[in-house]
């Protein structure tokens, strides 16, 4: 085998090994956690999964119905509004479950609050 072919063969082998290693690393990389870029200041942010993962929504004012997508899906939250936020089990602020202080975050809400939010009120307690 010529010297040129041996070098080409080694380069292809190295490329295959590197590609496989990168693929394995991508499979084991954990999802990103919440950060200031994802949850804007002045917002109450809600994620559908624990540890601030999955899709999320952010709210800047009271919301009588969080909508079809986030209804009954809150698992983690971060209150960046600077005000208390009350979370309700039903639409139109019925069935207050929890009042959340400014700056408070939970990576996994208590099981009796998990996947139950339907409305929220900014600036008031239960």
C-alpha positions as CSV (number, residue, x, y, z in Angstrom):
1,X,0.0,0.0,0.0
2,X,1.3,3.4,-0.9
3,X,2.2,6.0,1.7
4,X,-0.6,8.2,0.5
5,X,-3.2,5.5,0.9
6,X,-2.0,4.7,4.4
7,X,-2.4,8.3,5.5
8,X,-5.8,8.5,3.9
9,X,-6.9,5.3,5.5
10,X,-5.7,6.5,8.9
11,X,-7.5,9.8,8.5
12,X,-10.7,8.1,7.6
13,X,-10.4,5.8,10.7
14,X,-9.7,8.8,12.9
15,X,-12.8,10.6,11.5
16,X,-15.0,7.5,12.1
17,X,-13.8,7.2,15.7
18,X,-14.2,10.9,16.4
19,X,-17.8,10.9,14.9
20,X,-18.7,7.9,17.1
21,X,-17.3,9.6,20.2
22,X,-19.2,12.8,19.5
23,X,-22.4,10.9,19.0
24,X,-22.0,9.1,22.3
25,X,-21.3,12.4,24.1
26,X,-24.5,13.9,22.7
27,X,-26.6,11.1,24.0
28,X,-25.3,11.5,27.5
29,X,-25.4,15.3,27.8
30,X,-28.0,16.4,30.3
31,X,-30.6,19.0,29.3
32,X,-29.7,22.6,30.2
33,X,-31.0,24.0,33.5
34,X,-32.9,27.3,33.9
35,X,-31.0,30.4,33.4
36,X,-31.6,34.2,33.2
37,X,-31.7,34.0,29.4
38,X,-34.5,31.5,29.4
39,X,-36.7,33.1,32.1
40,X,-36.8,36.9,31.5
41,X,-36.7,39.3,34.4
42,X,-40.2,40.4,35.5
43,X,-41.7,37.0,34.6
44,X,-43.2,34.0,36.3
45,X,-41.7,31.0,34.4
46,X,-43.2,27.5,34.4
47,X,-41.6,24.3,33.0
48,X,-43.4,21.1,32.2
49,X,-40.7,18.9,33.7
50,X,-38.6,18.9,36.9
51,X,-35.2,20.6,37.1
52,X,-36.4,23.4,34.7
53,X,-36.5,21.1,31.7
54,X,-38.9,20.8,28.8
55,X,-41.0,23.4,27.2
56,X,-41.9,26.4,29.3
57,X,-44.1,29.5,29.3
58,X,-43.5,32.8,31.1
59,X,-46.2,35.2,32.3
60,X,-45.8,38.9,33.3
61,X,-49.4,39.5,34.5
62,X,-52.3,37.6,36.1
63,X,-53.7,35.0,33.8
64,X,-57.2,33.6,34.4
65,X,-56.4,30.6,32.2
66,X,-52.9,29.6,31.2
67,X,-54.1,28.0,28.0
68,X,-54.2,24.6,26.6
69,X,-50.5,23.9,26.4
70,X,-49.5,24.7,30.0
71,X,-52.8,23.8,31.7
72,X,-52.1,21.1,34.3
73,X,-48.4,20.8,33.3
74,X,-46.4,22.8,35.8
75,X,-43.7,20.8,37.4
76,X,-41.0,23.5,38.1
77,X,-41.1,27.3,38.3
78,X,-39.1,30.5,38.9
79,X,-40.7,33.7,40.1
80,X,-38.8,36.6,38.7
81,X,-41.7,39.1,38.9
82,X,-40.6,40.9,42.1
83,X,-44.1,40.2,43.5
84,X,-45.9,37.3,45.1
85,X,-47.6,34.9,42.6
86,X,-50.5,32.7,43.5
87,X,-51.1,29.5,41.5
88,X,-54.6,28.1,41.2
89,X,-55.8,24.7,40.3
90,X,-58.8,25.9,38.2
91,X,-59.5,28.7,35.8
92,X,-60.5,32.2,37.0
93,X,-58.4,32.0,40.2
94,X,-60.4,29.2,41.8
95,X,-58.7,26.7,44.1
96,X,-55.6,28.5,45.3
97,X,-52.8,25.9,45.8
98,X,-49.7,27.9,46.6
99,X,-48.4,31.5,47.0
100,X,-44.8,32.0,45.7
101,X,-42.5,34.7,47.1
102,X,-40.5,36.9,44.8
103,X,-37.3,35.2,43.6
104,X,-38.4,31.7,44.7
105,X,-37.8,28.8,42.4
106,X,-38.7,25.1,42.7
107,X,-37.0,22.4,40.6
108,X,-39.8,20.0,41.4
109,X,-43.1,21.1,43.0
110,X,-44.7,18.9,45.7
111,X,-46.6,16.0,44.3
112,X,-49.9,17.4,45.3
113,X,-49.2,20.6,43.2
114,X,-47.6,18.8,40.2
115,X,-49.4,19.1,36.9
116,X,-52.3,21.1,38.4
117,X,-51.9,24.8,37.5
118,X,-54.7,26.4,35.4
119,X,-54.5,30.1,36.4
120,X,-52.1,32.4,38.2
121,X,-52.4,35.8,39.9
122,X,-49.4,38.2,40.1
123,X,-49.2,40.5,43.1
124,X,-51.5,38.7,45.5
125,X,-51.6,35.8,47.9
126,X,-54.2,33.1,48.5
